[in-house]
Structures are given as structure tokens and as C-alpha cells.
């Protein structure tokens, strides 16, 4: 049964036609992926379907009382969201009808009308819509989309833009409409949240239309594809992979048809000349009409392909680097309080922290004190060798971008050693870019980087789809996809044998992503890539660096092997401890303080030495403890009586708290409702594992304290 039908829909902006007589049908339960190049009209079509905009021509027919909900790329929030006291309340408000039923059922219960037909009808509706598990579903959505429990009680107005967008998605999923419209829903989601969203959408019974450039996401969530191209909509059966095969077959047929048409055109031109010479005007006009029908259309701009150069525009070929390109040994990465946080690590929102300089009550500035450091992650041992293609993965905020920026030289290491090998020429593509100078054009951006003729600069930009007047566009007016293509154009101005890429596929359409992947697979450069694009990780990266829980460790294998390893119990902490034991067992000797070979240096004159102002995180302590776990234990210093009493009280309280939490989690495991919910069961078992680990650590600390008793 169809729930929505488009008939001859036209949408125009001024003289420009965005959609030209589009026809389409959505049936109950359809799972449709909307694809096409940037600017093809995908968002415009979704706004028309949702009723936000009205068509300039044609009509849109919706089933009576059809419930719809739409997530836009730029989420807009109502007063209910912003005025909610907690994130949990803001998300729960998505199930508005269930909250209304709760209030009405409670009123009838207080009035003693629990046996009446009205109460029975409302209770039946509440049960059918899974109202009794509403709170459980709210928590599952929050956990699944990457919100920690300590964030659930924070007001949403105090959250970052990326966190608010994820909260809007959670609220939308709770509303469970008959037709769900998602415009680039994978923005701001890490890999765990992506997989949870795919699983959730797979369980939905309602119809879905999702516009996305994430090919793996489209494969997992859709069974039909709508392609937007040249103002038209073409439907395809199957998921994205099936569509891609059909599209390639169609393009091959189009080439063959174009060749046949070119032959026919040449034949018609010959006949026109012949009949003109013979003065047979009726025949001549007949073939002129045929020629006009056969004339090929102007090559479509959407068919233009991104062409990444095989060599840099200036400077010739890059030098051949030494075998070891990057080495990190006990490296601690982070930032200084008062500086901008690692850009891109927290949903892309930079975080301004309080400065350390103080002002005295009288208005005079207090004596300057060094700003404290904020460690994010520790890398006990990482190595990048010539020709490696390594992906950096991990949850949002774990420190992936901070690690990449440190290697790029934008941030100084807080502690440990970081060396770049000899002859390394690096180029860095940042996830977040500085705001452009007002009035700066695309052409200016290239000419400011490198002294070139306008012809050479235009030719270079043409490879990145900036042609004609496009090069005179102001950077501030560029779309996200255009800005990403411009940054790629700047990346290839000078030769480099090490490419540091932070979310390089952000805002790129599918064709541009495929062109970028083809380049990565053919280049001789060493690649270090931060990405949530699973298809790119699968096709390009042969191994990974995993950043999580304050640690960064290597993983020998690709994306799928890593996800399987996690399912089998692999963790970052276990990997770090295993690597520490291996290195301490004789295969690796702790290097002496040294001067780095590359431009990256530690905070002190010797990159291996500890900085005076460094403040290693708990993760750094874990890494150091792991390296020293097999070393002979030094004699334990005796505690004073007062220190022993204080330490004993602290540990007793900690052990009691952890024991109580363990009892709660074990009781939750016996709840049938938890066992029936995979997401909740995974969360509870994960929390229980963390509590058991913390208990073991606290018990060890208690034993050590007893050994140091006075």
C-alpha cells in the first residue's frame, strides 16, 4: 500500500530548475536510499516530501494522517528540546503521544476509573506502542548513540552542536513515525554508534528514506535506491552495491549508445549535404529534423569526475623516505589549558578552556604560572613504515585528531618520544579548517599558497571540479563538498611522501569518495588516515591504530578483522599490556634521550625526556605500569599512622561502593527485560566487566597498603 506519491513535482529557485517533473511512490515499509552528487537536489526533495517546502509544480499525495519525522543536516530544535532540564527528558519527549497517554492513564487511576472502557482503550494503545519499555528504549538510544551515563542528566542546551544533533536523532527514533526521513544521519557518529543505528533501523517496521554518502550504511539499511541526477529521479532495486552494479552496466550501455549515435549523426550530416546539393529540400529538411533529435546533449556537469594528480603541481617528485617514517615511544598527546582542544575530537567542536593566568581581587594580574597540560591519550609504542596505509579509529573524543595533529607538528608532545624519519615530506589535511579571510576566492587560495600563473592554477583547480567562474567563488560561500575539494587541491600543491588525512571524505559525494580511494590505492605515499568511513577503511587501510580509553595501540589487520577481534574479547588495554610485556622481554630496549630526526620534537630539548610541565593521564600511568610490570619491585616504604588511616578509609569506601554497584549489575542480569534487549544486555555486561576490573585494582591497592602498614 502506498503511503506517499509524487506526480510531476517541479522545484525552482529563480530561473534554476532543481527538480524537473519528478515521479515516485513510497509504500509502507519501503527502505529507500537517496543518492546523487552534491547539489543534485536530495535535500530539496526530502523537504518537499516532509511538507517543509511546497512544490512549484506537480503534486504530492500523502496517506491520510500519515506521521512523518525528518532529521535535517543542520538540525533545528524546538523550545521543548532547549528547555528540557536533562538530556534524558529531551529525548523522551520524542515519544510525545506515549507521554500524553501516561498522564491520562495516571489521571484515570487516581480518579478510580481503572475499570472503564476509556482506561482499557488507552492502556491497550499504550501497551501496543511499547510504552512500558519507554524508559528502557530512551536509555538504549542514548547509550547506542554514544552518550555516557554522566551526560544523561546534563541540560541539552549546554552540549556541543554534534551532541545536540545526535540527541535530535535519538528523539526522532523514539517518535517512531510511519515515514522516517534522514538527511546525512551518519554525521557526528563514531563507528559504534553507526553500527547501533544500522541495527535499530533494521528492526523498524515503518518506511525509511535516507540521503547519505556512506556506502556501507546504505548497504546495511536500504533495499531500494533513488538516484538524483540531472534534475530527474531514477529508481533502482536493491541496496547500494546492487545499484552500483546496475549503474555501471547502464553507463557502459550509454557509451555504446553514444558511439552509435555519433555514427548516425555523421550519416545524417552526409545526407543533408547530399540533398542540399541535389536541391531536394523536402528530403533535406526531413534529415535535418532527424539530426536535431540525434544531437548529443551537452556533457552533464554531474558526470565530471574528480581527478587527483599523480604528482604535485610544484617541486617535482617527493624524496624517498627512510624505511621508518614515524616512531612514537611512550608518547603522551594532549593540549594546554587555555588552548583550543584537538580539533575534531569531540564531534568537531573546538573547546576553549579557561586560561591559567589569574587576576588578583584588586584588578592587578597575578604572577604568571605555566598553563597546565591536559593529556588525552598515551601511545606506548607506534610505528609507521614506508608504504604503510594505516587508519586511526576509535570513539569520538578519544584523541584521534589530537594524535594526528601531534604527528603533523601542530601540537607539541606532552611527554615521551616522537620521531619522524629522514627525508619525510608530510602534508596534513585537517578536519576543521580556519575561517577564510572575507573576500578570498578559490583562485586566491591556490595563488596564496604557491606563486603560479593563473593558467596553471586554473588547470590544477579543474582537476578538482572548479571550472570557469567557479574559481572566482568566495570561499565563505562554498558548500561543504566544495570546501573539501578545495582543501584537497591545496594538499597536492607540493610533493609529499607522507599524507596525514583527518576525515578526508567528509562532505564528499560518492563519486568523489571513490576517486579518492582509487588515488590512495595507487599512490606510493605513506598514509595515516583518521576516518569513520568504513568502506574507505576496508578498501585502503591494511592495519589500524586504535585510540580508546586514553591509550593508542596498533592492530595488525583491517577494519573487519578489528571488529571481529572486538567481538572475541580484544581490548585496547589488553593489547597495550601485551605489547609492553613483549617489548620489555628483550626485543626492544628503552631508548636513551635523543634528538628527533624530523621536525616534530617533544616539549623539552630532548624528545625522549620528560617535560617539566607534563602531567601524564591515568592512561599514561597504565602504560608505564604495564612496561614495568615484570621489573623487580622496589622496597615498599612504610606509611605513617595518619597516612595509613586515611588511605585505609579511602580504600574501604571504594571497595564498599564497587561491591554495591556489582550487586546492582548482577541483579540486573537476572531481569528478563534486560535479557530480552541486546543493547541493554551488552551495556550491563560491559559495566559489570569494568566494575570487576576496578574491584581487582582496589583489592591490589588494599593489599599494598597493608604491606606498608606502620
N, C-alpha and C positions, 0 to 999 in steps of 0.2 A: 504494500500500500504506500503510495507516495504521500509524503508529508510536506513537500515543497516543490514548486515547479517554476522555472524561469522561461519566459517566452519572448524572444526578440529583444532582450534587455540591451539598452544603449546607455552609455555614460560618457559625458563630455565635460571637459574643462576648457572653457573658451572655445577656440577653434580646434582643439586637440581632442580626438576621439580615443578614449581609453578602452571601452568595450563596445563592440560593433555587432549588434543583433546576436546576443548570446542565448543559447537554449540549453537547458539542463534540468534534470529531475533528481530529487533526493528521496529515497524510500526509507521506511522505518528500518533502523538497524544498519544502514549503509555506513561504511568506514572509508572515507574519501580523503585522499591526499591531493593537495593543490600545489602544483609545481610550475616553474617558469622562471625566466630571467628576472633580475631586479628591474622594477618599473613596468612589468608586464600587466599589472592590474589585479594581482591576487588580493591585496588588502582592500582595494576598491570593491571587488566582488563580494568579499566577506562582509563589508559594511552594508552593502545593499541587501544581502541575504538577512542580516540581523535586524534590518529596519532602521539603522542609524542614519543612512542616506536613502534617498529616493532616486529611481532611475529617470533619465531624461527621455527615454522611450521604451516601449515594451511594457511587460507586466510581470509581477512576482506574485504567485498564488501560494498561500500558506494554509495548512490544515487549521481548522477552527480550534482555538485555544492551544495552539502549539506553543510549548515552552522552549525558549532558546536562551543561551548564555554565551557570551563571547569574551575571550581573552585577547586584548589588543597587544601589539608590540610595546606600545607606550601605555602602560596600564593607567586607567583613570579611576580614582577611588571616591566613593561617596562619603557622606558625613558619618554613616554608620561605621565604616571602616576606621576613619580617623579618630572618632570619638570613643572607640572601644577602649576599655581600660586595660585589656590584655590581648595579646595575640590570639589566645585560645578563643576568646569571645568574638573577635573579629572574624575568625574562620568559621566558627559555629553559626554565625549569623547568615552564612550562605544557605543553610537549611532553614530558611525563614518560615516555610509552611509547617515544618515539624516543631519549631519553637512556638508558633501560634497554637498548634494542637496541644502542646504541653501545657500552655497557660489555660486553655479551655478545659482540658481534662482535669487539671488541678482545681479549677473553679467548681466544676460539677462534683468532684469528690468532696470538697469542703462543704458543698450545699447538700450532700447526701443523695445525689441523683445518679448513683452508680448503676442502678438497675433500669434506667430509662433507655429508650431507643436512641436518643441523641448521643448518650455516652457510649453505647455499644457501637454506633456507626463511627464516631470519632476514634475510638480505641482500635477498631479494625483498620481504619486508614493509617493510624499511627504505627501499627504493627506491620502492615504491608510495606510501608515506606521505611522500615527498619529504624524506627525512632528509638527503640530500646537500646540499640547499639550506637546511637549518635555520638556520644562522648568518646567511645572507643574508636569510631571512624575518624573523628576530629584528630585524636592523638596519632592515629596511624598515618593520616595525611601529613601532619606536621613532622613526624619522625621521617617519613618517606621522602619528603622534600628537603630534608637536611637541617631542620631546626632542632637544636639541642633543648633538653628539658628546661634548662635555666633561662631559655628565651621565651618560653610559652607564656610567662606572666609579665613580660615586658610590653609596654604600650607600642602598638604598631607605628605610631607617628614618629617614634624615636629611632626607627630602623632605617637601614640604608635602602636606596632605591631598588637594588637587586633583591633584598629580603622582602620588601613590600610586594614586588612582582610575584615572588614565589608564594607569599601569603595569599595574594589575589587568586593565584592558580588553585591553591588548596581550597579556598572558599568556593570557587567555581565548581570544583569537583564535588563538593558537599551538596551543591544545589541539584545535581543530577538531572539536568534538563533533557527533553526529548531530542533536541538538536544542540550539540556542543560544538562551538566554533573556536578554534585555537590558532592564533597567528604567531608563528615562531615561538612555541611554548618552551623549547629547549634552551632559550636564553637564560643565563644565570643558574643553570642546573649543572651539578657535577655528575660524575658517572653513576654513582649510587642512586642519586635522585632520578636520573634518566631511566635507569632500569626499573625503579619503582613505578614511575609514571607509565611506562610501557605496560607493566603488569596490571596496573589499575585500569588503564583504558581497555586492555584486553578483556577485563571482566564486565565492562559496561554493556548494557543492552540497548542503549539509545544510539541515535545516529551521531556521526562524528565527521566534521570537515576540519582538516588540519593543514595549514600552509607552513612548510618547513623546507630548509635546505639540508637537513640532517637525513642522509640516505638510510642509515641503519634504523633510525627512528621510524621513518616511513615504511620500511620493510616490516617492522615489528607491529605496526598499529593500523595499517590500511589494507584494503582488499580491492580498491579501485583508485585510479589516478585521473585527475582532471589536469590537463596541460593548458596553461595560458600562453598563447603565442600569437603575435600579430593581431591583437585585439579580439581573437577568437578563442573559444574553448573546445578542446577535443578530448573526449573520454577514452580511457583505456581500462581494460580488465586486468586485475592482478595488482600486486604490490609494486614498489618502485623498481625492483630488479626485473620483474616481468615487463613493466613499462619501458625500461631502458632497452631491453632486447627488442621490443616492438618498435621503439623509436629508431634504433639503429637500422632495422630492416626497412622502415619507412624512408629513412634518409638515403639508403642505398637505392631504393626504387626511385626516389626523387632525382638522384643523379642520373640514373639511366633514362628517366623521362626527359630530363633537361637535355641530354645528348640527342635523343630522338627529336625533340622539339627544335633543337638547333639545326638539325638536318632538314626538317620540314620548312623551317624559316628560310634557309638558303634556297630550297627548291621553289618556294613561293616567290621569292625575290627574282629568281631567274624567269619565272613565268610572267611576272608583271612586266619585266623589261621586254620580254618577247612580244607580248600582246600590245604593249605601247608602241613598239617598233612596227607591228603589223596594223596599228590603228584599230584594234578590236577592243574598243573602250568598255563594252559591257563585260567582256571576259576579264579585262584588266581590273575593273572595279570589284568584280567578284573575288579575285585573288588578293586584292588589297584588303578586303574585309577579312579574309582568312588570315592574312599576315597580322593584322591588328589583333585578332583573337589569340594568335600564337606568340606574340611578342612577350619575351620573358619579363616577369615583374622585376622591379629594381631589387637588387640583393637586400635581403632583410637585415636591418641593423642587429636584430636579436641573433642572427646566425654568426655574427662576428665572434671569433674565438680569442681568448686571452692567449698571447704568445710570449712566454717567458724566454728571455735571451739565453743562449748557451754561453755567452761571455759577457763580461761587464762592459759598459759603454766606454770607459776610460781606464787607462792603466795596464792594459794587456791582461794576459792570463795570470791567475794568482800563483804565488810561490807554492812549492810542495812543502807542506809542514812536516815536522818530525813525526815519528810514529805515535808518541804520546802527545795528545793535544791539550787535554785538561786533566789535572790531578787535584783532588780535594782530600785532605787528610785531617780528620778532627775538625773540619770546618764548621763554624757557627755563623749562621746568617741571620740578619735582622736589620734593625734600624735604630736611630737615636730618637729619643723622645723629643718632640718638637719638630721633627722632620716628617715628611709625608711617608705614610706607610707603603710597603711594597705594592706598587700599583698593580691592580688586577687580582690580588689575592683574596679580596673579600667582596665578591660579586662585582668587581670592577670599581668599587667606590674607594677613593683615597681617603685616608683618615688623618685629620690634623690632630696631633696630640699636644698636650699642654707643654709649654716651654719650661726649661729648668730655671731660667733667670727669675729671680724673685724681686718684688718691690716691697720695701720696708713700709711700716704704717705711716710714717711721716711723708711718704711720697718719694723718698730717695731710693735709688736702686741698690739692692743688697749686693754684696760681693759676688762676683761671678763664680759659679760652680759648674763643672763639666756636666753636660746633659747625660742622663743615664741611658744605657743601651737597652733595647727590647729584643732579646733573642726570639727567633721564630722556629728555626729548625737546625739540627746538627747532622752533618754528613760524616760519619766515622771514616768512610773510605769510598770515594767515587773516582772512576777513571773513564775518560773519553779518548778513544784511539782514532787514528786517521781512517776516514771512511765510514765510521760508525754512524748509524741513524737511530738515535735514542729519543724516546718520548718520555716526558716528565708528567706523571699522573698523580692524582690524589684529590681529596675533597677541597672544596672552596675554603680559602683562608689557611690552608696547611703550610704555605710558604713556597709554592712552585715558582711564582713570579719573582719572589724575593731571591730565591736561589739563582734564577736565570739572570737577574739584574746584577747580582754579585759577580757572577762569571763575566758578564759584559763590562764590568768596571763601573757601573752606575752607583753601586753601593760598596762600601768597604767591608771586608770580613770583620766580624766581631772577635773572632778567635780562630786558631788553627791555621793550617796551611792551605793555600790555593795557588797553584802554578799553571801558567799557560806555557805550552811547549814552544820550541823555537820555530820561527817562520810562520807563526799563526797570524793570519789576517782575518779578523772577525767582522761580521755585520750583524746588527741587532735590530729586530723588528719588534717594537713594543706593542703591548695590547692596548694601552691607553696612550694617546698622543697629546702633546701640548696643544693648547688652543692656538689657532692660526692668527697671525697678525692681520687685522682688518684690512681688506682690500687686496690681500695676497691671492694671486691666481694660481691655477695648476701649473702653468708655464713658469711662473716666478719660482715656485717651489723647486723645480729642477734647476733653473739657472742660478738660484742662490746656493745650491749645493755644489755646482760644478760649472766653471766657465766654458760654455758651449755656444755654438751658433744656434739661432732659433730653429734652423732646419734640422740640425742634429737632435735638438731637444724634442721637437715635434715628432720626428721619426721614432724616437725612443718611446714617447708617450703613446704613439699609435699602437705599439705592441700591447699596451695596457688599456686599449679601447677608448683613449682620449683622442678624438679626431676633430678636425675643423675647428669650429668655435668652442668645442668642449674644453680646449686647453686654456681658454680665456675665462672660464668659470671661476668665481671666487671660492676658495677652499671652504669658507664658512657655509656656503650654500650646497656643498656636496652631500649626497646621501651616504649612508654607512658603507654601502658596497663600493661607491666611487672613492671614498676616502681610503678604504682598504687597498684598492688598486693603485692609488697614488703612492701609498707607503711602500708597496711592492716595487713600483717604478723607482723610487728613491733607493731602495735596497740594492738594486742592480746597477747603480751608477759606478761603483768602484769594485775592483776584484776582491774576492774573499774566499778563503778555503774553510771557514767555519761560519755557519749560519745559525744564529740564535733566534728562534722564532716563537713568539708568545701569542697563542691562539691565532695562527695565520689565516684560518678560514673564516674568522668572524665576519659576518655581513656579506660574504661572497656567495653568489648563487652557485648552483650545482655545476654548471659548465666551467666556471672559474675554479672551483674546487678540484675538478677532475684535471684541469690543465696544470694546477699547482702540484697535484700528486704526481702527474707524469714527469714534471720537471724534477721533483725530489727523487724519483726513482732512477733518473738518468744522470743526475749531477755527480761529479767527483767530490764535491764539498762534504765536509763532516757536518752532520745535522744534529741539533739539540732542540727539541720541539715541546713546548707546553701546549696541550690540546685536550679538549673534550670530544673531538670528532673521532668517533670510534672507527669509522671507515678509513680515515686517514691513518690512525694508529695501526690498523690491521694491514693496510697496503704498504706502508712506508717503513714503519719502525720495526727493527729486528730485536730490540731489547728496550728495557724501561728503567727509569729511576722513579721510585715510588716515594712520595713525601706524605707522611701522615704521623700524627701523634708526636710531633716535634723531632722526627727522625727522617733522614733521606737515605735510602738504601738502593742498591742495584738489584734488578731482577733479570735473569737470563731467560729471555723468551718474549714473545709478542703479547698483544693485548688479550687474546683469547686464553693463552696459556696462563697469564696472570689471573684472570677471573676464575679459571678452573682451580688454580692453586689456592686462591682465597676460599673457595668452596671446600677445599680439602684441609683447611686449617692454617694456611700460610698467613703470617702477620709480619708487619714491618719490624716490630720489636724482636720477634724470634730471629728474623733474618739478620738484624744488626748484631744480636748476641752471637749467632753462629759465625758471622764474618769476623767478629772480634776474636773469638777463640781460634779461628783459622790463622788470622794474621799474627796472633801472639804465639802461635805454636811453632814459629821458626821460619815461616815462609816470607814474613815481612818484618823488617827491623824498623823500629821507630826512627824516623829521620831526624838528624840534628837541625837546629835552627839554620835557615838558609835564605838566601835572596832569591825571589822568584825569577823564573826565566822570562815571563811575559810581563805585560803591563799591569796585571792585577797584583795587588800587594795587600798584605794584612795591615792592621791598624798600627803596627809597630815597625821599626826598621827592619826586622827580620820576620818574614811571613809565618814562620813556624812558632814564634814566641808568643806568649800570652799578652794581650793588651792590658794596660793598667786599668782602663775603664770598663773592660769587658765584664759582663755579668752573665755567665752561662745559664741557660734554662735548665729545667728539670730534665729535658731530653738530653742535653749535653751531659748532665750528671749520669744518666742511664748509659750513654755511650762510653764515658770514661770508666764507669763501674764495670761494664762488660769487658773492656780491654784489660782491666786489672783483676778480673775475677779469678784468674788462675795464679796470680802473683802471691808470694808469701805474705801472710798477714802480719802487719806490724803489731807490736805490743799495745794492748788496749789501755789507755790512760784512765786512772781511777777518777770517778766523779766525786765532787763534794757532796755532803749530806743534803744541802739545799737543792743543788742541781739534780741530784738523784730523785728527790721527792717531786720536784717539778716535772722531770722527764717521765717518771712513773705515772703521775696523774694524767699527763697528756696522752700517753700510750694506752692507759686503761680506758679513758674516754673514747679514744679512737677505736679500740677493739670492741667496746660495747656498741658503738654506733654501727660499725660494719657488721657485727653479728645480728643486730636488729634488722638491718637492711637485707641481709642474706635470708633471714626468716621470711620477710615480706615477699621477696622474689621467689623463694621456694614455694610459698603458699600460692602465689600467682600461677606457678607452673601447674598446680593441681586444679586450676579453674578451667572448666570445659570451654568457656568463652575464649580463653587465651589459646587453647589448643586448636580451636576452630578458625583462628585468624593467623595466617602465616606471618604477616608483617609484625603483629604484636608478639607472637611467639619468638620470632627472631630477635626482637628488641629485648624481651625479658631474658632470654638465654644469654644475649650479649652482655646485658647489665650484670647478670649473675657471674659471668666469667670475670668481668672487671672487679667485682666485689671480692671474689675468691682470690684474685691476684693481689688486691690491696691488703686482704687479710694476711696472706702469706708474708708480704713485705712488713706489715706491722708486727707480726709474731717474731720475725727475724730481728727487727729493731728491739723488741722487748727482751729477747734473749741476749743481745749485745749489751743492752742496758744492765741486765743482771750480772753479766761478766764484769762490768765496770762499777759495780756497787761498792760503796766505801767500806 
